[in-house]
Amino acid sequence: MSFTPEQTRAWLDRLQAAGIDEAGQDLRHIILSAKDADTVEAMVARRANREPLSHILGDKPFWTLDLKVTADVLTPRADTETLVETVLKQVPDRAARLEIADLGTGSGAILLALLSELPNAVGLGVDISESALAIARENAVRNDLTMRCEFRTGDWAEDIADASLDIAVSNPPYIAGAVIDTLEPEVKDHEPRLALDGGEDGLDVYRVLIPELFRILRPGGLMAVEIGYDQGGPVSVLARAAGFDTAAIARDLGGHDRVIWARKRES
């Protein structure tokens, strides 16, 4: 369906007036997904109110996957693909049978991306939010991965056995609580605060999570966690204190520290 230049200009002006930097790109996505002018108008109104485009469209590409996204989960971001890439670089045999856990799985993005590249791996996604897990299960169905993954409610790794996994990953909340209200409206007003708030210094979850990752990994097992751009040093310290001999940092495409990864010593 085509729209008049006057309609398109009015919609674009509205998005630009709302302070949306990529207004033209967002409008193209809206027009491609809409069935008529009334639908475009409704979507533009929501976007002008700074609702994330992913919530409006209902999906978001991540890695090679198409994921359902709602306000119940953190919208998957390109920076998080650094975590997937980092793990895959550390897997010498992608055909090996591996057991993976993704703690705080949200939409299931990280776990499902890894399973899509590791054909004999199986995975567990854990989240405290039942509504988030419902989305993760839908995404497993959407990407034909239901036979190799399970999603269950839990508080990080509390119900996972010692030394039972080959790979453990997480994108935990790591934004300092006081900073959240300074973020763009798409984040502070529309994303689940539970997935954002890392406490006073942003490190609260890592203090609990990193020792648990060490506990649940087999000897030689790999852990990888996403971090904020300025958290490489303190999270590396936590990793070494938990028992990991070394902790390496991977940077995202913008050159910022984005992932801490480490292996549990063999003996």
N, C-alpha and C positions, 0 to 999 in steps of 0.2 A: 504494500500500500504506500502511495506517495502522499506527501503533504505539501501545502503551498509554501513558498519561500517566506511569506509573512508569518505563517504558523511557526515554522522552524526558527525564524529570527526571534520571535516573541519568547519561545521556550528557552532558547540559548541566552537571551538577555536576562531572563528570570534566574537561571542557574548562575550566571556570572555575577548578578547583583547579590546573590546569596553568598558570594565569596568562594565559590568552588573553582579551584585552579584548573581542573581538567574538565571544564563544563562541556566543551565540544565532544570530547571522547565519551563522557557519560551520556550525553544526549543521543549519540549514535547507538550506544548499547540499548538505551530505552526504546528508541524508534524501531530497532531490529526485533525487539521482543514484544512490542505492542501490536494489538490487532486493529486498533482504530484511534482516532484523535482523542476521544474521551479517555482511553487508557493511558495515552501519552500524557495528557493533561494531569491525570491523577498521579502518575509516576513522577512527573516533573515537580508537582507540589510536594510530594514526599521528599524528593532529593533536595529541593530548595529549603526544606526544613532540616537539612543536614542528616537525614537518615542515610545510612550507608547504602551504596548502590547494590551491594551484595544482598542486603535484606530486601530491597525492592524487587530485584530480579529473581531472588530465591536460590541463586547458585553462584559458585565462584570456581574458576579453574585453579588447580594447584598441582604442581609437578606435571604429570600427564593425565591427571584425573579431573573429572567434573564432579564437584561436591555441592550438596545441598547445604545452604547456610541460612540460619535464622538468628533472631536476637538471643537465642539460648546458647549460642556458641560464639567463640572468638572467630572473626573472619580470618581465614588462612591468608598469610602474607607471603610475598615473594622472598622476604628475608629468611623465613623459616625453611625454605627449600635448601638453604645452606646446611641445615641440620641433616636433612635427608642425604644430600651429596656427601657430607663428611662421613656419615656412617657407611655409605656404599663404598667409599674409597678405602675403608678399613676392613672390608670383607674380602678376603683373598679368593674365596670360591663362592660365587653367587648361586651355585647349584646345591650348596650344602644345606642340610636340614638344620634350621636354626629356630630357636625359641626367643621371641621378642616380646617385650612389654612396653607400652606407651602409657605413662602415668600422667593423669590430667589430660586425657585424650581429646576432650572437646568434640569437634566434628569428626575425629578419627583421621584427620589429614595425614599426620606423620606416619602412623602405623600403616595405613592403607597404601601410601606412597612406597614405603619400604617393601611391603608384601608384593606390590606390583612389579618390583624389580628383583625379588628373591623368590623364585617360583616354588621352592620347597620349604620355605619358612612358614611358621605359624605364629600367630600373635594374639596378645591380650591387651585390650584397651580398658583402662580403669579411670573412672571419674566419679566425683561425689554428686554430680548433677544427673538425675534421671532424665531430665529433658534433653540434656546434651547427649546422653547415651542413645536416646531415641534417634537423634539426628545421625550419630555415628553408625548405628545399625542400618539406617536408610542408605547411607553412603556406601557401606559394604555391599548392599544389594545392588545399588546403582553401578558399582564398578566390578561386579561379579567376583567378590572376594569373601563371600559369607562362609564358604567351606573351610577357610583357613584362619578365621579370626573369631574371637569371642569378646564381648563387651560386658563389663559388670560394674556395679556400684562399689565404690571403696574409697578409703582415705589413703591416697598414695599407695604405698606398697605393703600396708599392714597385713593383708591376707596372702601375700606371696611367699612361698617357701624359700628358705636359705639356699643359696648356690643352685638356683633352678633355671637360670636364664643365660642365654648367650649375649643378648643385646638388651639394654634398657635405655629408653629415651624419654625426654620430657621437654615441654615448653611451658614451664610453670609461671605463675604470676611473679613479675619481677619489677614492677613500677612502684616507686615509693608512694605511699598513700597520699601524701600532701601534693604530689605532682599530678595526680590523675585529673583533678579539676582544672588544670591548666591546659589539658590536651584538647585537640580538636573535638567539636561536638559529635562527630561520627563515632568517636571512641568513648568519651566521657559520658555521653547521654544515651548511647545505644548499645554498647557492648557490655557483656556481663562483668560487673565489677569483681566478682569472684575470680575471674580469669585474668585480672589485671593487677590487683592490689597485693604487693609483696611486703607490706608492712612499712615501718618507719624508714628503713634504709633500702627496701626492695629485696632484701636477702633472707627474709624470714623463712620462706619455703625451702631455700637451698640448705639451710641449717638442719632441717629435718630430712630433706630428700636425699642429699648426697650420701650420708651414711647408709641410708636404706638401699640406695643403688649398689653400694659396695656389698651389702649383705646378700642381696638377691642374685648377684652375678656369680656364675661359675668362675673358677680360676681361668684367667685369660679372656674373660668376658669384657665386653665393650660398653661403656656408658657414654651418652652424649646429651647435653642439655643446652637449650637456648639461653642466652644471657642478654642483658642490656649492654649498650656500647661501652659503658664505663665499669663493668663488673668483672672483667677478665681476671684481674688480680685477686680480689677477695674470693671469688668462686674457686679459683685455682688453689688458694690456700685451704679452703674447706675440703676440696677433693683430696689434697695430700694429707690433711688431718684425719680424713675418714679411712685412709689406708691405701689410696691409689699412689703408686710410686711417682708417676709423672702426670701432668695435666697439660694438654696442648690446646691452643686457641685457634679456631678457624674464623676467618673474616668473611663478611658478606660482600656483595658486588660493589657496595659503596665504600669498602675498605674499613668498615667498623668491626670490632670484635663482636661475634655473634654466637659462637658455639664453643663450649668447653667439652673436650672429649678425653677419655682416659681408659686404660685397661687395668683390670684387676690382675695383680701378679699371679704367675702360674703356680707358685707354691708358697 
